[in-house]
């Protein structure tokens, strides 16, 4: 199994063997105030090798950060290999769209990873920002 694409998206769905994405490829998300709720999709495309055809393989998605500002989220799904093989040279593709919702406490780098057992298939990241300054601007100070 290989990962062809992985991204954060505002909306995504797997329809048959196609992936539909709207608002995909987040570089950052902004909040007026934190804490807040981050919600969206981790979406992408897997390719299966011949040995995985006819198999139902569990894959996990984790949303987290390294500084403890994002409440960890984990979900699992089945990569369904119960389908006919494609022609030589064209891989069997399995789209996925996993919804997530989690608490974000402060500015950070939010990440999502795709796991096959203990093996990390891919990792993405986006910054979490706030428009509220950490300190009062000098012109308002004493």
C-alpha positions, 0 to 999 in steps of 0.5 A: 500500500502506498499513499498518493495524496494526503491533505486537510480539506474543508469538505471531502467525500469518497464517491465510488472510486473517486475523491471529491474535495472542496477547500483542500490543501490547508496551509493555515487556519485562523481563529479570532479567539482561541481555544476553538474547534478545528473541523474538517477532513483528512482526505487522500488517495491510497494505491494497493498492490496485487497482494492487497486486492481482495483484502480489507486493510485497516488504516488509521488517521491521527490529528495532533500537534507536538506542543499539546495545543491540539486535543488528539483525534484518532479514527480508523477506516478500511481500505477496501481491496474487494474490486477488480484489478486495473490494466497493467501500469495503472494502480488500483486506487482507494480514495478516503475522506475521514471527518475530524473535529477537535479542540485547539487551545492555542497557536501551533502546527496541527498535523495529521498522519496516516498509519498502516499498523505502526508504519507511517504512510504520510504526514501533513501539517498546517499552522493554527493562527489567531488574530488576537495579539498576545500582548497589548500594542504599545500605543495602548500601554502606559 
